[in-house]
Amino acid sequence: NTQQDVSIQLAIATCYMQSNGNGSAVLRLKNLFQVGYEIINL
């Protein structure tokens, strides 16, 4: 598994911190940035 570019990681982290930090934020960010497939099991 390769990591995303640092700028993308920071964008995702910033969006996550601006959300409520609840479980629904993880799924929303996963779909928004198209990351975490086959990594995040919900």
C-alpha positions in Angstrom: 0.0 0.0 0.0 1.4 3.3 -1.0 0.7 6.5 0.9 -0.9 9.6 -0.6 1.1 12.8 -1.1 1.6 14.8 2.0 -0.6 17.7 0.7 -3.5 15.3 0.3 -2.9 13.8 3.8 -3.0 17.3 5.3 -6.2 18.2 3.4 -7.9 15.0 4.7 -6.7 15.7 8.3 -7.9 19.3 8.1 -11.3 18.3 6.9 -11.5 15.6 9.6 -10.6 18.1 12.3 -13.3 20.5 11.0 -16.0 17.9 11.2 -17.5 16.6 14.5 -14.9 13.8 14.5 -17.6 11.2 14.6 -17.8 7.9 12.7 -19.8 9.3 9.8 -16.9 11.7 9.0 -14.7 8.8 8.2 -17.0 7.4 5.5 -17.7 10.9 4.1 -13.9 11.7 3.8 -13.3 8.2 2.3 -15.8 8.9 -0.4 -14.8 12.5 -0.9 -11.1 11.9 -1.4 -11.4 8.3 -2.8 -8.9 7.0 -0.2 -8.9 4.2 2.2 -10.5 1.6 0.0 -9.6 -1.9 1.2 -7.9 -0.2 4.2 -10.8 1.2 6.2 -13.3 -1.5 7.0 -16.6 -0.1 8.2 
